[in-house]
């Protein structure tokens, strides 16, 4: 990779670090509001270190004649997530007095909007730290939306080129310039966050809890201000508000923009959105009825409890309402399968994404028809797009390596002495960016604090791979990438 290219990547990383340093002002103001100035120095020092590192990268200036090619975006995307995590972990090390391994794991979990945690005692933790966790959830969410909408289609990763029309044709369909599109998406993101804050507050949360849960809900990140997660609030309204905003965070943000720009049926007509919402409602009703028949809950309460937990796992948020590990082996298997679903493309959620499952169905249907009518020319379309060989190959490649990555990480965790359920569900929840795993150790009633350090680093890698759609990172390991 040429020196001017490295300089421009360093320049952009420097801007990211300066932005991160400025973001630390928000938890500082929170500490001043709560009169907890004992933790203020942690953010002051962390902000100073981060801004100095950012200025050091920005100081040489941006090369005049250097331009980023699509292949350079792989390096920038991966490097930005890692570098930001390295510096965002600093306040946690100072405030919680935890190892850098734990702080990095927590930060990677936050920025990738996974929601796995190693921290305990959240109910009595520093308000500045709680605000910082939710804020990095929120920043990671909008960061991934930008990447999923603007970068991944250009890089032709995992079939995301299906949605290149929404990201590149804004000149005719949504708005005149791409930077205006980014501005509108940010405004929608902020607007939904504000609406979530007001809704949680009216539903019964304190303003502090409401703003934290609003940020982590719309980012589908799942960081809570309580060890018990949403079970800490008994008001049904709080739970339904969480369900609503988890779903809103898992829908394509470009469609929100299109709706605001006059296309009122943009969300309703989209195949992803319709199938995703229908899938969730069907699972709520069926699984909720099963829980009602096998527990002492009233039917409405059973559906509400199921709706929170199913939506949390399916949208890869990571909230929990009770311990569904106690519901029996059938429920555990249901939640294990839900781990892989994910939300829509161009949203804050992780997982396989609904569109890949829909495309798989289209391909299966076409192949079955081809078996019956060998000489027929069968059209393969999804959401108005023709499924050419390149898109199909990209989706199959991503799906294959999604499964292989989970298998390899699970094998590595088992090698470290973890039981099979912890190893398998830990790998799946990391790569799918879900949050809690299964079993007594990392399930919804536990956390990841007792895992060995090597396991935390491996899971951090899994979170990064899953958030960046795997192929974006793996391409950096090929010799061809580093050749001119």
C-alpha positions as CSV (number, residue, x, y, z in Angstrom):
1,X,0.0,0.0,0.0
2,X,1.5,3.4,-1.1
3,X,2.6,5.9,1.5
4,X,0.1,8.7,0.3
5,X,-2.8,6.1,0.8
6,X,-1.6,5.3,4.3
7,X,-1.3,9.0,5.1
8,X,-4.9,9.7,4.0
9,X,-6.1,6.7,6.0
10,X,-4.2,8.0,9.0
11,X,-5.7,11.5,8.5
12,X,-9.2,10.1,8.5
13,X,-8.5,8.0,11.6
14,X,-7.2,11.1,13.3
15,X,-10.5,12.9,12.7
16,X,-12.3,9.9,14.1
17,X,-10.2,10.0,17.3
18,X,-10.7,13.8,17.7
19,X,-14.5,13.2,17.4
20,X,-14.2,10.4,20.0
21,X,-12.3,12.7,22.3
22,X,-15.0,15.4,21.9
23,X,-17.7,12.8,22.6
24,X,-16.2,12.3,26.1
25,X,-17.5,15.7,27.0
26,X,-21.0,14.1,27.3
27,X,-20.2,11.7,30.2
28,X,-18.2,14.6,31.8
29,X,-21.3,16.7,31.8
30,X,-23.3,13.8,33.2
31,X,-20.8,13.5,36.1
32,X,-21.1,17.2,36.8
33,X,-24.9,16.9,36.8
34,X,-24.8,14.0,39.2
35,X,-22.0,15.7,41.3
36,X,-19.7,12.7,40.9
37,X,-16.5,14.7,40.1
38,X,-14.4,11.8,41.5
39,X,-14.6,10.1,38.1
40,X,-14.1,13.3,36.1
41,X,-10.4,12.9,35.8
42,X,-10.8,9.5,34.1
43,X,-12.6,11.1,31.1
44,X,-10.3,14.2,31.2
45,X,-7.2,12.1,30.8
46,X,-8.7,9.7,28.4
47,X,-10.0,12.6,26.2
48,X,-6.5,14.3,26.3
49,X,-4.7,11.1,25.3
50,X,-7.2,10.5,22.5
51,X,-7.2,14.0,21.1
52,X,-3.3,14.1,21.1
53,X,-3.2,10.8,19.2
54,X,-5.8,12.2,16.8
55,X,-3.8,15.5,16.3
56,X,-0.6,13.5,15.7
57,X,-2.4,11.7,12.8
58,X,-4.0,14.8,11.4
59,X,-0.9,17.1,11.7
60,X,0.9,15.8,8.6
61,X,-2.1,17.0,6.6
62,X,-4.1,15.3,3.9
63,X,-2.1,14.4,0.7
64,X,-3.4,16.6,-2.1
65,X,-3.4,14.0,-4.9
66,X,-4.2,10.9,-3.0
67,X,-7.6,9.3,-3.4
68,X,-9.1,6.2,-1.7
69,X,-9.9,3.4,-4.0
70,X,-12.5,0.8,-3.1
71,X,-9.9,-1.6,-2.0
72,X,-8.4,1.0,0.4
73,X,-11.8,1.2,2.1
74,X,-11.3,-2.3,3.4
75,X,-8.3,-1.1,5.4
76,X,-9.9,2.1,6.5
77,X,-13.1,0.4,7.7
78,X,-11.4,-2.3,9.7
79,X,-8.7,0.1,11.1
80,X,-11.3,2.7,12.2
81,X,-13.2,0.2,14.3
82,X,-10.1,-1.2,16.0
83,X,-8.4,2.2,16.6
84,X,-11.6,3.7,18.0
85,X,-12.1,0.7,20.4
86,X,-8.5,1.0,21.6
87,X,-9.0,4.6,22.8
88,X,-12.7,4.3,23.8
89,X,-11.6,1.6,26.4
90,X,-9.4,4.1,28.4
91,X,-12.2,5.5,30.7
92,X,-13.3,2.1,31.7
93,X,-9.8,1.0,32.7
94,X,-9.5,4.1,35.0
95,X,-13.0,4.2,36.5
96,X,-13.7,0.5,37.0
97,X,-10.0,-0.5,37.7
98,X,-10.4,-3.5,35.3
99,X,-7.8,-5.0,33.0
100,X,-7.4,-3.5,29.5
101,X,-8.6,-6.9,28.2
102,X,-12.0,-6.5,29.9
103,X,-12.2,-2.8,28.9
104,X,-11.4,-3.6,25.3
105,X,-14.0,-6.4,25.2
106,X,-16.6,-4.1,26.7
107,X,-15.8,-1.4,24.2
108,X,-15.7,-3.7,21.2
109,X,-19.1,-5.0,22.3
110,X,-20.4,-1.5,22.6
111,X,-19.1,-0.1,19.3
112,X,-20.1,-3.2,17.4
113,X,-23.6,-2.9,19.1
114,X,-23.2,-6.5,20.4
115,X,-24.2,-5.9,24.0
116,X,-22.1,-8.6,25.7
117,X,-20.7,-7.3,29.0
118,X,-18.1,-8.1,31.6
119,X,-19.2,-5.5,34.1
120,X,-21.3,-6.2,37.2
121,X,-22.9,-3.8,39.7
122,X,-24.3,-1.6,36.9
123,X,-27.2,-0.4,39.2
124,X,-24.6,1.4,41.4
125,X,-22.0,2.2,38.7
126,X,-20.7,5.6,37.8
127,X,-23.3,7.6,35.8
128,X,-20.5,8.8,33.6
129,X,-19.5,5.2,32.8
130,X,-23.1,4.2,32.1
131,X,-23.5,7.1,29.8
132,X,-20.3,6.3,28.0
133,X,-21.3,2.7,27.4
134,X,-24.6,3.8,25.9
135,X,-23.0,6.5,23.9
136,X,-20.5,4.1,22.2
137,X,-23.5,1.8,21.5
138,X,-25.2,4.8,19.8
139,X,-22.0,5.9,17.9
140,X,-21.4,2.3,16.7
141,X,-25.0,2.1,15.4
142,X,-24.9,5.2,13.2
143,X,-21.3,4.2,12.1
144,X,-22.6,0.9,10.9
145,X,-25.5,2.4,9.1
146,X,-23.2,4.7,7.2
147,X,-20.9,1.7,6.3
148,X,-23.8,-0.6,5.3
149,X,-25.5,2.1,3.1
150,X,-22.5,3.8,1.5
151,X,-19.5,1.5,1.6
152,X,-20.5,-2.2,1.6
153,X,-22.5,-2.0,-1.7
154,X,-19.5,-0.4,-3.4
155,X,-17.2,-3.1,-2.0
156,X,-19.7,-5.8,-3.2
157,X,-19.6,-7.6,0.2
158,X,-22.2,-10.2,1.1
159,X,-24.8,-9.3,-1.5
160,X,-25.1,-5.8,-0.3
161,X,-25.0,-4.6,-3.9
162,X,-28.7,-5.5,-4.0
163,X,-29.2,-2.2,-2.2
164,X,-26.8,-0.1,-4.2
165,X,-29.8,1.6,-5.8
166,X,-30.9,3.0,-2.5
167,X,-27.4,4.2,-1.7
168,X,-26.1,5.5,-5.1
169,X,-29.3,6.6,-6.9
170,X,-30.2,9.3,-4.3
171,X,-29.6,11.8,-7.1
172,X,-33.0,10.9,-8.5
173,X,-34.9,9.0,-5.9
174,X,-34.2,10.5,-2.5
175,X,-32.1,13.7,-2.6
176,X,-29.5,15.4,-4.8
177,X,-26.2,14.5,-3.1
178,X,-24.8,11.7,-1.1
179,X,-23.6,13.9,1.7
180,X,-27.1,15.2,2.0
181,X,-28.3,11.6,2.3
182,X,-25.9,11.1,5.2
183,X,-27.2,14.2,6.8
184,X,-30.8,13.1,6.6
185,X,-30.0,9.6,7.9
186,X,-28.2,11.2,10.9
187,X,-31.2,13.5,11.5
188,X,-33.6,10.5,11.4
189,X,-31.3,8.6,13.8
190,X,-31.2,11.5,16.2
191,X,-35.0,12.0,15.9
192,X,-35.7,8.4,16.7
193,X,-33.4,8.6,19.7
194,X,-35.2,11.7,21.0
195,X,-38.5,10.0,20.5
196,X,-37.3,6.9,22.3
197,X,-36.1,9.0,25.2
198,X,-39.5,10.6,25.6
199,X,-41.3,7.3,25.3
200,X,-39.2,5.5,27.9
201,X,-39.6,8.5,30.2
202,X,-43.4,8.6,29.9
203,X,-43.5,4.8,30.3
204,X,-41.9,5.0,33.7
205,X,-38.1,5.3,33.5
206,X,-36.1,8.1,35.0
207,X,-34.7,10.6,32.5
208,X,-31.2,9.2,32.9
209,X,-32.3,5.6,32.4
210,X,-34.6,6.7,29.5
211,X,-31.8,8.4,27.5
212,X,-29.4,5.4,28.0
213,X,-32.0,2.9,26.9
214,X,-33.1,5.0,24.0
215,X,-29.6,5.2,22.7
216,X,-28.9,1.4,23.1
217,X,-32.4,0.5,21.7
218,X,-32.2,2.4,18.5
219,X,-28.6,1.2,18.0
220,X,-29.8,-2.3,18.8
221,X,-26.8,-2.5,21.2
222,X,-28.5,-3.6,24.4
223,X,-26.4,-2.0,27.0
224,X,-28.6,-1.3,30.1
225,X,-28.1,0.6,33.3
226,X,-29.1,-2.4,35.4
227,X,-27.6,-5.9,35.8
228,X,-31.2,-7.2,35.4
229,X,-31.6,-5.4,32.1
230,X,-35.2,-4.7,31.3
231,X,-36.4,-6.9,34.2
232,X,-35.5,-4.1,36.5
233,X,-38.6,-2.2,35.3
234,X,-41.9,-3.9,36.0
235,X,-44.1,-1.6,33.9
236,X,-45.4,-3.3,30.7
237,X,-45.3,0.0,28.9
238,X,-41.4,0.1,29.3
239,X,-41.2,-3.3,27.8
240,X,-43.4,-2.5,24.8
241,X,-41.5,0.8,24.2
242,X,-38.3,-1.2,24.1
243,X,-39.8,-3.7,21.6
244,X,-41.0,-0.8,19.3
245,X,-37.6,0.9,19.2
246,X,-35.6,-2.3,18.8
247,X,-37.7,-2.9,15.7
248,X,-37.3,0.7,14.5
249,X,-33.6,0.3,14.8
250,X,-33.6,-2.9,12.8
251,X,-35.3,-1.3,9.7
252,X,-33.5,0.2,6.8
253,X,-32.7,3.9,7.5
254,X,-32.7,4.8,3.8
255,X,-36.4,3.9,3.8
256,X,-37.1,6.3,6.6
257,X,-35.5,9.0,4.5
258,X,-37.5,8.1,1.5
259,X,-40.7,8.2,3.6
260,X,-39.8,11.7,4.9
261,X,-39.1,12.8,1.3
262,X,-42.6,11.9,0.2
263,X,-42.6,8.2,-0.6
264,X,-45.1,7.3,2.1
265,X,-45.3,3.6,1.2
266,X,-41.5,3.1,1.1
267,X,-41.5,1.0,4.3
268,X,-44.7,-0.8,3.7
269,X,-43.8,-1.9,0.2
270,X,-40.3,-3.2,1.0
271,X,-40.2,-7.0,1.1
272,X,-37.6,-7.0,3.9
273,X,-39.7,-4.9,6.2
274,X,-42.9,-6.7,5.6
275,X,-41.4,-10.2,6.1
276,X,-39.4,-9.1,9.1
277,X,-42.3,-7.7,11.0
278,X,-44.6,-10.6,10.0
279,X,-41.9,-13.0,11.2
280,X,-41.6,-11.3,14.6
281,X,-45.4,-11.1,15.2
282,X,-45.8,-14.8,14.3
283,X,-43.1,-15.9,16.7
284,X,-44.5,-13.7,19.4
285,X,-48.0,-15.2,19.1
286,X,-46.8,-18.9,18.7
287,X,-44.0,-18.8,21.3
288,X,-46.0,-16.7,23.7
289,X,-48.9,-19.2,23.6
290,X,-46.5,-22.0,24.2
291,X,-45.1,-20.1,27.3
292,X,-48.6,-19.4,28.5
293,X,-49.4,-23.2,28.3
294,X,-46.2,-24.1,30.1
295,X,-46.1,-21.5,32.8
296,X,-48.2,-19.6,35.3
297,X,-48.2,-16.4,33.2
298,X,-51.4,-14.9,31.9
299,X,-51.5,-15.0,28.1
300,X,-50.8,-11.2,27.6
301,X,-47.9,-11.3,30.0
302,X,-46.5,-14.4,28.3
303,X,-46.7,-12.7,24.9
304,X,-45.1,-9.5,26.3
305,X,-42.2,-11.4,27.9
306,X,-41.7,-13.4,24.7
307,X,-42.0,-10.3,22.5
308,X,-39.2,-8.5,24.5
309,X,-36.8,-11.5,24.4
310,X,-37.5,-12.6,20.9
311,X,-37.2,-9.1,19.4
312,X,-34.1,-8.5,21.4
313,X,-32.4,-11.6,20.0
314,X,-33.8,-11.4,16.5
315,X,-32.7,-7.7,16.1
316,X,-29.4,-8.5,17.8
317,X,-30.0,-6.0,20.6
318,X,-29.3,-8.1,23.7
319,X,-31.8,-6.9,26.3
320,X,-33.3,-9.6,28.5
321,X,-36.6,-9.9,30.4
322,X,-36.0,-12.8,32.8
323,X,-33.8,-15.9,32.2
324,X,-35.2,-17.8,29.2
325,X,-32.7,-20.6,29.9
326,X,-35.1,-21.6,32.6
327,X,-37.9,-22.2,30.1
328,X,-36.7,-25.6,29.0
329,X,-34.6,-27.1,26.1
330,X,-37.2,-26.2,23.4
331,X,-37.0,-22.5,24.3
332,X,-33.2,-22.6,24.4
333,X,-33.2,-24.0,20.8
334,X,-35.6,-21.4,19.6
335,X,-33.4,-18.6,20.9
336,X,-30.3,-20.3,19.5
337,X,-31.9,-20.2,16.0
338,X,-33.1,-16.6,16.5
339,X,-29.5,-15.6,17.1
340,X,-28.7,-15.9,13.4
341,X,-31.7,-14.0,12.0
342,X,-30.7,-10.3,12.3
343,X,-32.7,-7.3,11.1
344,X,-32.8,-5.6,7.7
345,X,-29.9,-4.3,5.6
346,X,-29.0,-0.7,6.2
347,X,-30.1,-0.9,9.8
348,X,-28.1,-1.1,13.1
349,X,-28.7,-4.8,13.6
350,X,-26.3,-7.6,12.9
351,X,-26.8,-11.3,12.0
352,X,-27.4,-12.8,8.6
353,X,-30.0,-10.2,7.8
354,X,-33.5,-11.0,6.5
355,X,-32.7,-10.3,2.9
356,X,-30.2,-13.2,2.7
357,X,-32.8,-15.6,4.0
358,X,-35.3,-14.3,1.5
359,X,-32.8,-14.6,-1.4
360,X,-32.0,-18.2,-0.2
361,X,-35.7,-18.9,-0.5
362,X,-35.9,-17.4,-4.0
363,X,-32.9,-19.6,-5.1
364,X,-34.4,-22.7,-3.6
365,X,-37.7,-22.1,-5.3
366,X,-36.0,-21.4,-8.6
367,X,-33.9,-24.6,-8.3
368,X,-36.9,-26.7,-7.5
369,X,-38.7,-25.3,-10.5
370,X,-35.7,-26.0,-12.7
371,X,-35.8,-29.6,-11.6
372,X,-39.4,-29.9,-12.7
373,X,-38.9,-27.9,-15.9
374,X,-35.2,-28.4,-17.0
375,X,-35.4,-26.3,-20.2
376,X,-37.4,-23.4,-18.7
377,X,-35.8,-20.0,-18.3
378,X,-36.7,-19.1,-14.7
379,X,-36.4,-15.5,-13.6
380,X,-34.8,-14.9,-10.3
381,X,-35.8,-11.6,-8.7
382,X,-35.8,-10.1,-5.2
383,X,-37.4,-6.8,-4.3
384,X,-37.4,-5.6,-7.9
385,X,-33.7,-6.6,-8.4
386,X,-32.4,-9.3,-10.8
387,X,-30.3,-11.8,-9.0
388,X,-27.3,-12.0,-11.2
389,X,-24.5,-14.6,-10.6
390,X,-22.3,-12.1,-8.9
391,X,-24.9,-11.2,-6.2
392,X,-25.7,-14.9,-5.7
393,X,-22.0,-15.8,-5.4
394,X,-21.4,-13.0,-2.9
395,X,-24.4,-14.0,-0.7
396,X,-23.4,-17.7,-0.7
397,X,-19.8,-16.8,0.1
398,X,-20.8,-14.5,3.0
399,X,-23.2,-17.1,4.4
400,X,-20.7,-19.9,4.2
401,X,-18.0,-17.9,5.9
402,X,-20.5,-16.7,8.5
403,X,-21.0,-20.3,9.6
404,X,-17.3,-21.2,9.3
405,X,-16.3,-18.2,11.4
406,X,-18.7,-19.2,14.2
407,X,-17.4,-22.8,14.0
408,X,-13.8,-21.8,14.2
409,X,-14.3,-19.4,17.1
410,X,-16.4,-22.0,18.9
411,X,-13.6,-24.6,18.5
412,X,-11.1,-22.1,19.9
413,X,-13.3,-21.4,22.9
414,X,-13.7,-25.1,23.5
415,X,-9.9,-25.5,23.3
416,X,-9.7,-23.0,26.2
417,X,-11.8,-25.2,28.4
418,X,-15.3,-23.8,27.9
419,X,-18.3,-26.2,27.8
420,X,-19.9,-26.8,24.4
421,X,-22.9,-24.6,25.1
422,X,-20.9,-21.6,26.2
423,X,-18.4,-22.1,23.3
424,X,-21.0,-22.5,20.6
425,X,-23.5,-19.8,21.8
426,X,-20.6,-17.5,22.7
427,X,-19.2,-17.7,19.2
428,X,-22.7,-17.3,17.6
429,X,-23.6,-14.3,19.7
430,X,-20.3,-12.6,19.0
431,X,-20.3,-13.0,15.2
432,X,-24.1,-12.2,15.0
433,X,-23.6,-9.3,17.4
434,X,-26.5,-10.4,19.6
435,X,-25.1,-10.0,23.2
436,X,-26.1,-12.7,25.7
437,X,-25.4,-16.3,24.9
438,X,-26.9,-19.4,26.4
439,X,-26.3,-21.4,29.5
440,X,-25.6,-20.4,33.1
441,X,-22.3,-18.6,32.4
442,X,-23.0,-16.2,29.5
443,X,-26.8,-16.5,29.3
444,X,-29.2,-13.6,30.0
445,X,-28.7,-14.0,33.7
446,X,-24.9,-14.1,33.5
447,X,-22.1,-12.2,31.8
448,X,-18.7,-12.8,30.2
449,X,-16.5,-11.7,33.2
450,X,-15.5,-15.2,34.2
451,X,-14.1,-16.2,30.8
452,X,-10.3,-16.3,30.4
453,X,-8.6,-13.4,28.8
454,X,-7.8,-15.3,25.6
455,X,-11.5,-16.1,25.1
456,X,-12.4,-12.4,25.5
457,X,-9.9,-11.4,22.8
458,X,-11.1,-14.2,20.5
459,X,-14.7,-13.1,21.0
460,X,-13.7,-9.5,20.4
461,X,-12.4,-10.6,17.0
462,X,-15.6,-12.4,16.4
463,X,-17.6,-9.2,17.1
464,X,-15.5,-7.2,14.7
465,X,-15.8,-9.8,12.0
466,X,-19.5,-10.0,12.4
467,X,-20.1,-6.3,12.4
468,X,-17.9,-5.7,9.3
469,X,-19.6,-8.5,7.4
470,X,-16.5,-10.9,7.7
471,X,-15.2,-10.5,4.1
472,X,-14.3,-6.9,4.7
473,X,-11.7,-8.1,7.3
474,X,-10.7,-11.4,5.7
475,X,-9.6,-9.7,2.5
476,X,-6.8,-8.0,4.5
477,X,-5.3,-11.4,5.1
478,X,-4.8,-12.2,1.4
479,X,-1.5,-11.6,-0.3
480,X,-3.2,-10.1,-3.3
481,X,-4.5,-7.2,-1.2
482,X,-1.0,-6.0,-0.4
483,X,0.3,-6.3,-4.0
484,X,0.3,-3.1,-6.1
